[in-house]
Amino acid sequence: MTKLLIDCDPGIDDALALALAAGSPSLEIAGITTVGGNVDLSLTTANALALREFLDLGAVPVVAGSPGALLRHDVRAATVHGSSGLGDAVLPPATRPAEDGHAVDFIIETLRAAPGEITLVAIGPLTNIALAVRKEPRVVEWARDFVIMGGSYTRGNTNPAAEFNMLADPEAAAIVFEAGWTVKMLGLDVTLTALVTTDVLERMRPLGRLSDLVVPAATSYGVVTAEGGPAIHDACAVAYVLDPSLFTCVPAVVRVETAGRYTSGMTVTDFKAADREANALVATSMDVKRFWDVVLDAYTRLASRLG
């Protein structure tokens, strides 16, 4: 059993990532923390709370965190994720509130209480993580592993240079990559191959109550065809925890651009650096068929539980 602490900004693909974790018997979600990102913090937190109940996650703590970037104006993606953050998916509102406190303190205390046991997975802007490592640098030692969805060594998506999570808070991302751990970076180079095709969509439709989430979420921000469709980026980070062999990963030195007029948030990736200098393990390819088998098997298990 691998314990996860998931820092997120739900978010269509965050919801699909949480569903993957919820349907995987080898994973235990130790907590969910939220950050302003795809939509404002009030909405990402409301969505996380609704997902906790819809996915039957029981008493998993949900703790709100940072509303925006450390130094910059907010960058949002409501044009992609819709005004609610969940696209065309409509979930019942949560009946239980978020836990008291701040996500940064929750991350620190959760990892402090179980050093070496919990994998930290960040699938939104890295503001909470940066503040946690600044407040308590030993977080880097206490985390069993640290996996992110973010960055790219070839392209951006919000602009030509930067992936959204990095662009939303470049200074936070720079702090995180320079904190002294090996960041497992699942960037656009692999996540843009995790495409919802018509075959994938047809395998989602019979999933009962769960299909009320995964089908509209998977189709909200793109047209699904036999060849491809929307990418479910964030699920790749959870899939890496489930089975790293799904991915080819290469050691690299990654620096985050914070001063560029056109390139702020770019993850400048040097694969030629010596392994001993690497601060990241960067995914360069993914076995797409096996990825979808892992995801859809988990969704099927979860659907049988939810009815």
C-alpha positions in Angstrom: 0.0 0.0 0.0 1.4 3.4 -1.1 0.2 6.4 0.8 -0.4 9.6 -1.3 -0.8 13.2 -0.3 -2.3 14.9 -3.4 -1.9 18.7 -3.9 -4.3 19.7 -6.6 -6.5 22.4 -8.3 -9.6 20.5 -9.5 -9.9 20.9 -12.5 -11.2 18.3 -14.9 -8.1 16.2 -15.2 -7.5 16.6 -11.4 -10.9 14.9 -10.9 -9.9 12.1 -13.2 -6.6 11.7 -11.3 -8.4 11.5 -8.0 -10.8 8.9 -9.5 -7.8 6.9 -10.6 -6.3 7.0 -7.0 -9.7 6.2 -5.5 -10.1 3.1 -7.7 -6.6 1.7 -7.1 -6.4 -0.7 -4.1 -2.6 -0.3 -3.8 -3.0 3.4 -3.0 -4.2 5.1 0.1 -5.0 8.8 0.0 -3.7 10.4 3.2 -5.0 13.8 2.3 -6.0 16.3 -0.4 -4.7 19.8 -0.4 -6.0 22.5 -2.8 -4.4 25.5 -4.5 -5.7 28.3 -6.7 -4.9 27.2 -10.3 -7.4 26.1 -13.0 -10.0 28.1 -11.1 -10.0 30.2 -7.9 -9.2 28.5 -4.6 -12.8 28.7 -3.4 -13.8 26.6 -6.4 -10.9 24.1 -6.4 -11.7 23.5 -2.7 -15.4 23.1 -3.3 -14.6 20.7 -6.1 -12.2 18.7 -4.0 -14.9 18.4 -1.3 -17.5 17.3 -3.8 -15.1 14.7 -5.2 -14.3 13.4 -1.8 -17.9 12.5 -1.3 -18.7 11.5 -4.9 -15.7 9.1 -5.0 -16.6 7.7 -1.5 -13.2 8.7 0.0 -14.6 8.7 3.5 -12.7 10.8 6.1 -9.8 11.7 3.8 -8.9 15.3 4.9 -9.3 18.1 2.5 -7.4 21.3 3.4 -7.4 24.5 1.5 -4.1 26.3 0.7 -2.7 29.2 -1.3 -5.1 31.3 -3.3 -2.6 32.5 -5.8 1.0 32.7 -6.9 3.9 33.9 -4.6 4.7 37.0 -6.6 2.5 37.3 -9.7 -1.0 38.0 -10.7 -3.3 35.0 -10.9 -3.3 32.8 -14.1 -6.5 30.8 -14.5 -7.8 28.2 -17.0 -11.5 28.6 -16.8 -11.7 28.8 -20.6 -10.5 25.2 -20.5 -12.1 23.8 -17.3 -15.3 25.9 -17.3 -16.5 28.4 -14.8 -16.9 25.7 -12.1 -13.6 24.0 -12.9 -15.2 20.6 -13.7 -16.4 21.4 -17.2 -19.7 19.7 -18.1 -19.6 17.4 -15.0 -22.1 18.3 -12.3 -21.6 16.8 -8.9 -23.8 17.1 -5.8 -22.4 19.8 -3.5 -20.4 18.6 -0.6 -22.2 18.1 2.8 -18.9 18.4 4.8 -16.6 21.3 5.0 -12.8 21.4 4.6 -10.7 20.7 7.6 -9.4 23.7 9.6 -5.9 25.0 8.9 -3.8 25.7 5.9 -2.5 23.2 3.3 1.1 24.2 3.9 0.9 23.2 7.5 -1.0 20.1 6.7 1.6 19.0 4.3 4.4 19.6 6.8 2.7 17.8 9.7 1.4 14.9 7.6 4.9 14.2 6.3 6.5 14.8 9.7 4.2 12.2 11.3 5.2 9.5 8.8 8.7 10.1 7.4 9.5 8.0 4.4 6.0 6.7 4.1 4.0 9.2 2.0 4.4 10.1 -1.6 3.7 13.7 -2.4 1.9 14.2 -5.7 1.4 17.7 -7.0 -0.9 18.2 -10.0 -1.5 22.0 -9.8 0.7 25.1 -9.4 3.5 24.4 -6.9 2.7 27.3 -4.5 1.8 25.1 -1.5 4.8 22.9 -2.0 7.2 25.8 -2.3 5.9 27.4 0.9 6.1 24.0 2.7 9.8 23.5 1.8 10.6 27.0 2.7 8.9 26.7 6.1 10.2 23.2 6.8 13.1 22.1 4.5 13.0 18.6 6.1 9.8 18.0 4.0 12.2 17.0 1.2 13.6 14.2 3.4 10.3 13.1 4.9 8.5 12.6 1.5 8.9 9.0 0.3 8.8 10.4 -3.3 7.7 13.6 -5.1 5.8 13.4 -8.3 4.4 16.3 -10.3 2.4 16.8 -13.4 4.0 19.9 -14.9 6.6 21.3 -17.2 7.9 20.1 -20.5 11.3 19.8 -22.2 9.8 20.6 -25.7 6.9 22.9 -25.6 4.3 24.9 -23.6 0.5 24.8 -23.7 -0.5 28.1 -22.1 2.1 29.8 -24.3 4.8 28.4 -26.6 7.4 28.1 -23.7 5.5 27.2 -20.5 3.1 24.5 -19.3 0.2 25.9 -17.2 1.2 24.7 -13.7 4.7 26.2 -14.1 3.4 29.4 -15.7 0.9 29.9 -12.9 3.7 30.3 -10.3 7.2 30.2 -11.8 8.9 31.3 -8.6 7.3 28.5 -6.6 8.3 26.0 -9.3 11.9 27.2 -9.1 12.0 26.8 -5.4 10.6 23.3 -5.6 13.0 22.1 -8.3 16.0 23.6 -6.3 14.9 22.1 -2.9 17.2 19.1 -2.9 15.0 16.2 -3.9 14.6 14.4 -7.2 11.4 15.7 -8.8 9.6 13.1 -10.9 8.4 15.3 -13.8 5.5 14.0 -15.8 5.3 16.9 -18.4 3.4 17.6 -21.6 5.9 15.4 -23.5 4.1 12.4 -22.1 0.7 13.7 -20.9 -0.2 14.9 -24.4 -0.2 11.2 -25.4 -2.8 10.3 -22.8 -5.6 11.1 -25.2 -9.3 10.1 -24.8 -10.2 8.3 -28.0 -13.6 7.0 -29.0 -12.5 3.5 -27.8 -11.5 4.9 -24.4 -14.8 6.8 -24.2 -16.8 3.7 -25.0 -15.1 1.9 -22.2 -16.0 4.7 -19.8 -19.7 4.9 -20.7 -20.9 1.7 -18.9 -19.3 2.7 -15.5 -22.6 3.5 -13.8 -22.6 6.4 -11.5 -18.9 7.0 -12.1 -19.7 7.7 -15.7 -21.5 10.9 -14.6 -18.1 12.2 -13.8 -15.6 10.6 -16.1 -17.5 10.9 -19.4 -18.4 14.6 -19.2 -15.0 15.4 -17.7 -13.2 13.4 -20.4 -15.1 15.2 -23.2 -15.4 18.7 -21.8 -12.3 20.3 -23.4 -11.9 18.7 -26.8 -13.5 16.6 -29.5 -13.0 12.9 -29.2 -12.2 11.0 -32.3 -10.8 7.5 -33.1 -7.3 9.0 -33.4 -7.3 11.3 -30.4 -9.0 13.8 -28.2 -8.5 15.6 -24.9 -5.4 14.7 -22.8 -6.0 13.7 -19.1 -2.7 15.2 -18.0 -2.9 14.9 -14.2 -3.8 11.2 -14.2 -0.3 10.5 -15.5 1.2 11.5 -12.2 -0.9 9.0 -10.3 -0.3 6.4 -12.9 3.5 6.9 -12.4 3.0 6.1 -8.7 1.0 3.0 -9.5 3.5 1.7 -12.1 6.7 3.6 -13.0 7.4 1.1 -15.7 4.6 2.8 -17.8 7.1 5.6 -18.5 10.6 6.0 -19.8 12.3 8.5 -17.6 15.7 10.2 -18.0 17.8 12.0 -15.3 18.1 15.7 -16.0 18.9 19.1 -14.5 15.7 21.2 -14.6 15.7 24.9 -14.0 12.6 27.1 -14.1 12.8 30.4 -15.9 11.5 33.3 -13.8 12.9 36.3 -15.6 12.2 35.8 -19.3 9.8 38.2 -21.0 8.4 35.4 -23.2 9.7 32.3 -21.4 8.7 32.6 -17.7 7.7 29.2 -16.4 9.7 27.3 -19.0 11.3 24.2 -17.5 14.8 24.4 -19.0 15.9 20.8 -19.2 19.5 19.6 -19.5 19.8 15.9 -20.2 23.5 16.1 -20.7 24.3 16.9 -17.1 26.0 14.1 -15.1 23.5 11.9 -13.2 24.9 13.0 -9.9 23.9 16.6 -10.7 20.3 15.7 -11.7 17.5 17.2 -9.7 14.8 15.6 -11.8 13.7 12.3 -13.4 11.9 13.5 -16.6 9.4 11.3 -18.4 10.1 11.2 -22.1 7.6 8.6 -23.3 4.7 6.5 -22.0 3.2 3.1 -22.9 -0.2 4.6 -23.9 -2.1 1.2 -24.2 -0.9 0.0 -20.7 -1.7 3.5 -19.3 -5.3 3.3 -20.3 -5.6 -0.3 -19.1 -4.4 0.8 -15.7 -6.8 3.8 -15.6 -9.8 2.0 -16.9 -9.3 -1.1 -14.7 -9.2 1.3 -11.7 -12.3 3.1 -12.9 -14.1 -0.2 -13.3 -13.2 -1.2 -9.7 -14.4 2.1 -8.4 -17.6 2.0 -10.4 -18.5 -1.4 -8.9 -18.1 0.1 -5.5 -20.1 3.3 -6.2 -22.9 1.5 -8.1 
